[in-house]
């Protein structure tokens, strides 16, 4: 019973810590997509460091945010009652750099319908993130993506949505 190798035990403890950190970062990114699509912007804000910054590149846009407040404002204005959206992050590749820093890549698949422009947008992107462990857990410190596929259609009539969560919970915008 007393034949436990202290070095092997220490390595096992480090491996468990890394696995727990990876799982926490997965939950963080999942919460990001969920809180964005459900307009839970107070929760969304808390997933990001105050110094958060972002750079997103699509086929017809390039967006920069230099801090959390700017980014949350842009997202909250976009995810309005005039939009239906779903964002799913898949295939996480997360590396723990040290006790307080990590990086990750995610494959995004999204579908967005904008009522005011009758745009149906869907496609994929690759997110690259940096994460920092803070006193209250892992947070996203930086995020960027580039589109792999982006399709924009203008259907002859709006899609028949039988469920539309943002209609009741998104940011109210003037008609």
C-alpha positions in Angstrom: 0.0 0.0 0.0 2.8 2.4 0.7 4.5 1.8 -2.7 3.0 4.9 -4.2 5.6 6.7 -6.3 5.4 10.4 -5.3 6.6 11.6 -8.8 3.9 9.4 -10.5 1.3 10.7 -8.1 2.3 14.3 -8.7 2.1 13.7 -12.5 -1.3 12.1 -12.1 -2.5 15.2 -10.1 -1.2 17.5 -12.9 -2.9 15.4 -15.6 -6.2 15.5 -13.7 -5.8 19.3 -13.2 -5.2 19.8 -17.0 -8.3 17.6 -17.8 -10.4 19.6 -15.4 -9.2 22.9 -16.9 -9.9 21.6 -20.5 -13.5 20.7 -19.4 -14.0 24.1 -17.7 -12.9 25.8 -20.9 -15.3 23.7 -23.0 -18.1 24.7 -20.7 -17.0 28.3 -21.0 -17.2 28.3 -24.8 -20.5 26.4 -24.8 -21.9 29.0 -22.4 -20.7 31.7 -24.7 -22.7 30.3 -27.7 -25.8 29.6 -25.5 -25.9 33.0 -23.8 -25.3 34.8 -27.1 -28.2 32.9 -28.9 -30.5 33.4 -25.9 -29.7 37.1 -25.3 -28.4 36.5 -21.8 -26.0 39.4 -22.0 -25.2 39.7 -18.3 -24.0 36.1 -18.3 -22.3 36.7 -21.7 -20.3 39.6 -20.3 -19.1 37.6 -17.3 -17.5 35.0 -19.7 -15.0 37.5 -20.9 -12.1 39.3 -19.3 -12.5 43.1 -19.0 -9.6 43.4 -21.4 -11.2 41.0 -23.9 -10.5 41.8 -27.6 -11.7 40.3 -30.8 -11.1 40.2 -34.5 -13.6 38.4 -36.8 -13.3 38.1 -40.6 -16.2 37.1 -42.8 -16.6 37.2 -46.6 -18.0 40.8 -46.5 -17.0 42.1 -43.1 -14.1 42.5 -40.7 -14.9 43.3 -37.1 -12.6 44.5 -34.3 -13.4 45.0 -30.6 -10.8 46.4 -28.3 -12.5 45.7 -25.0 -15.3 43.7 -23.4 -17.8 46.6 -23.2 -17.5 47.4 -26.9 -17.9 43.7 -27.9 -20.9 43.0 -25.6 -22.6 46.2 -26.9 -22.1 45.1 -30.5 -23.4 41.5 -29.8 -26.4 42.8 -27.8 -27.4 45.1 -30.6 -27.0 42.4 -33.2 -29.0 39.7 -31.3 -32.2 41.6 -31.4 -35.9 40.7 -31.7 -35.3 41.1 -35.5 -32.9 38.1 -35.7 -33.1 34.3 -35.2 -29.7 32.6 -34.6 -28.0 29.4 -33.7 -24.3 29.0 -33.1 -22.6 25.7 -32.3 -19.0 25.1 -31.4 -17.5 21.7 -32.3 -14.2 19.8 -32.2 -12.4 21.8 -29.5 -8.6 21.7 -29.6 -7.5 23.1 -26.2 -4.0 23.5 -24.9 -3.2 24.4 -21.3 -0.1 26.6 -21.5 0.4 27.0 -17.7 -1.7 27.5 -14.5 -3.4 30.6 -15.8 -3.3 30.6 -19.6 -4.7 28.4 -22.3 -5.5 28.6 -26.0 -8.0 26.8 -28.1 -9.6 26.4 -31.5 -13.2 25.6 -32.3 -15.1 24.8 -35.4 -18.2 27.0 -35.6 -21.4 26.1 -37.5 -24.0 28.9 -37.5 -27.4 29.8 -39.0 -28.7 33.4 -38.7 -31.8 35.0 -40.2 -32.1 38.8 -40.2 -35.7 39.9 -40.5 -35.0 43.5 -41.4 -32.8 42.6 -44.4 -34.4 39.2 -45.2 -30.9 37.6 -45.1 -30.4 34.0 -44.3 -26.8 33.4 -43.4 -25.2 30.1 -42.7 -21.8 28.6 -42.7 -18.7 27.7 -40.7 -15.7 29.4 -39.2 -12.6 28.6 -37.2 -12.4 30.3 -33.8 -9.0 30.8 -32.2 -9.1 31.9 -28.6 -6.9 32.7 -25.6 -8.2 32.0 -22.1 -7.1 33.3 -18.7 -7.9 31.8 -15.3 -9.2 34.5 -13.0 -10.2 34.3 -9.4 -13.7 33.3 -10.5 -12.6 30.7 -13.2 -11.6 30.6 -16.8 -12.5 33.6 -19.0 -12.1 34.3 -22.7 -9.4 37.0 -23.1 -9.1 37.1 -26.9 -11.1 35.6 -29.8 -10.7 35.6 -33.5 -12.3 33.8 -36.4 -12.1 33.4 -40.1 -14.9 32.0 -42.2 -14.4 28.7 -43.9 -17.8 28.8 -45.6 -20.3 31.6 -45.6 -23.6 31.5 -47.6 -25.9 34.5 -47.7 -29.3 34.1 -49.3 -32.3 36.3 -49.8 -35.2 33.9 -49.8 -38.3 34.9 -51.9 -40.3 34.9 -48.6 -39.1 34.8 -45.0 -38.7 31.3 -43.6 -41.6 30.0 -41.4 -40.1 30.0 -38.0 -42.3 28.2 -35.5 -40.0 29.0 -32.7 -38.1 32.2 -32.3 -36.6 32.8 -28.8 -35.0 36.2 -29.6 -38.4 37.5 -30.7 -39.3 37.6 -27.0 -35.9 37.9 -25.4 -33.6 39.8 -27.8 -32.7 43.4 -27.6 -35.7 45.5 -28.6 -35.0 47.6 -31.7 -37.1 50.3 -33.3 -39.3 48.9 -36.1 
